[in-house]
Amino acid sequence: MPQDSVRRNELIRAREVRVIGLDGEQLGILQRGDAITLAKEAGMDLVEVASTTEPPVCRIMDYGKFKYEQQKKKQEARKKQAVVQIKEIKVRPKTDDHDYDTKLRHIRRFLENGDRCKISVFFRGREIVHKDRGLIILERVVRDLADVAKVDQEPHAEGRMLQMLLVPKK
């Protein structure tokens, strides 16, 4: 039996079950066989809704409709779930003002859409000696985006890169 499925009819293990009818009324504690017969007479299934109680609670219902409604609820929950992505912007220590402004607009757009943004300063060759220039650029980004972003991960060096993570302000 699959992990996510619910026990129904003959798959119910308990000898006695507390039965709830079609309209939600309590039918009392019945033997499993009697409860299954009652459900079959109504043209429905006996579905175990609370297996941890003593005795287990079973409901007389249409199992196919129950599974369909559960699937629809899962789809709705998935639809409402927000997917946060991490967008990355790469700059160099020698990035000019116009290019910087363009990248800043991109970062602002990402943050306003609710995404996180990783800013990487990439050093080539001997530029690695001037990590202070990279830090100046990252501080400038933080200063320019203070209205929409806050720093989630302080600037840190990884090999030939300085990286920082920004998250949108609520």
FENTA-V913570 format. One record per backbone hydrogen bond with DSSP energy under -0.5 kcal/mol. CO is the residue of the C=O (numbers start at 1). NH is the residue of the N-H. E is the energy in kcal/mol with one decimal. If there is no record, write none. Layout:
co=CO nh=NH e=E
co=CO nh=NH e=E
This chain:
co=2 nh=5 e=-0.7
co=7 nh=48 e=-2.8
co=8 nh=11 e=-2.4
co=9 nh=12 e=-1.5
co=15 nh=32 e=-3.1
co=17 nh=19 e=-0.6
co=17 nh=30 e=-2.8
co=18 nh=58 e=-3.3
co=19 nh=27 e=-3.0
co=19 nh=28 e=-0.8
co=20 nh=60 e=-2.5
co=21 nh=24 e=-1.1
co=25 nh=21 e=-3.2
co=28 nh=19 e=-2.9
co=28 nh=30 e=-0.6
co=30 nh=17 e=-2.8
co=31 nh=35 e=-2.3
co=32 nh=36 e=-2.5
co=33 nh=37 e=-2.3
co=34 nh=38 e=-2.4
co=35 nh=39 e=-2.1
co=36 nh=40 e=-2.7
co=37 nh=41 e=-2.3
co=38 nh=42 e=-1.3
co=39 nh=44 e=-2.6
co=40 nh=43 e=-1.2
co=45 nh=47 e=-0.7
co=45 nh=61 e=-2.5
co=46 nh=9 e=-2.8
co=47 nh=49 e=-0.6
co=47 nh=59 e=-3.1
co=50 nh=57 e=-2.1
co=56 nh=18 e=-2.7
co=57 nh=49 e=-2.2
co=57 nh=50 e=-1.8
co=58 nh=20 e=-2.2
co=59 nh=47 e=-3.0
co=59 nh=61 e=-0.7
co=61 nh=45 e=-3.0
co=61 nh=63 e=-0.8
co=62 nh=66 e=-2.0
co=63 nh=67 e=-2.6
co=64 nh=68 e=-2.1
co=65 nh=69 e=-2.4
co=66 nh=70 e=-2.1
co=67 nh=71 e=-2.3
co=68 nh=72 e=-2.1
co=69 nh=73 e=-2.1
co=70 nh=74 e=-2.0
co=71 nh=75 e=-2.2
co=72 nh=76 e=-2.3
co=73 nh=77 e=-2.3
co=74 nh=78 e=-2.3
co=75 nh=79 e=-2.1
co=76 nh=80 e=-1.8
co=77 nh=81 e=-0.7
co=82 nh=84 e=-0.7
co=83 nh=85 e=-0.6
co=85 nh=87 e=-0.7
co=85 nh=116 e=-2.4
co=87 nh=118 e=-3.7
co=89 nh=120 e=-2.9
co=91 nh=122 e=-2.9
co=92 nh=95 e=-1.8
co=96 nh=100 e=-2.5
co=97 nh=101 e=-2.7
co=98 nh=102 e=-2.1
co=99 nh=103 e=-2.5
co=100 nh=104 e=-2.4
co=101 nh=105 e=-2.0
co=102 nh=106 e=-1.8
co=103 nh=107 e=-2.5
co=104 nh=108 e=-2.6
co=105 nh=109 e=-2.3
co=106 nh=110 e=-2.6
co=107 nh=111 e=-2.6
co=108 nh=112 e=-2.4
co=109 nh=113 e=-1.5
co=110 nh=115 e=-2.2
co=111 nh=114 e=-1.4
co=116 nh=87 e=-2.9
co=117 nh=119 e=-0.6
co=117 nh=166 e=-3.1
co=118 nh=89 e=-2.8
co=118 nh=120 e=-0.6
co=119 nh=164 e=-1.6
co=120 nh=91 e=-3.0
co=120 nh=122 e=-0.6
co=121 nh=123 e=-0.5
co=121 nh=162 e=-2.1
co=122 nh=93 e=-0.5
co=124 nh=127 e=-2.5
co=125 nh=128 e=-0.9
co=126 nh=129 e=-1.7
co=127 nh=130 e=-2.3
co=128 nh=131 e=-0.5
co=129 nh=131 e=-0.6
co=130 nh=133 e=-1.1
co=130 nh=134 e=-0.9
co=131 nh=135 e=-2.2
co=132 nh=136 e=-2.1
co=133 nh=137 e=-1.9
co=134 nh=138 e=-2.3
co=135 nh=139 e=-2.6
co=136 nh=140 e=-2.1
co=137 nh=141 e=-2.2
co=138 nh=142 e=-2.2
co=139 nh=143 e=-2.4
co=140 nh=144 e=-2.8
co=141 nh=145 e=-1.8
co=143 nh=146 e=-1.0
co=145 nh=148 e=-1.3
co=145 nh=149 e=-2.4
co=148 nh=169 e=-2.3
co=150 nh=167 e=-2.7
co=153 nh=165 e=-1.7
co=156 nh=163 e=-2.9
co=158 nh=161 e=-1.3
co=160 nh=123 e=-2.8
co=161 nh=158 e=-3.0
co=162 nh=121 e=-3.0
co=163 nh=156 e=-2.3
co=164 nh=119 e=-2.8
co=165 nh=152 e=-3.0
co=165 nh=153 e=-1.7
co=166 nh=117 e=-2.6
co=167 nh=150 e=-2.5
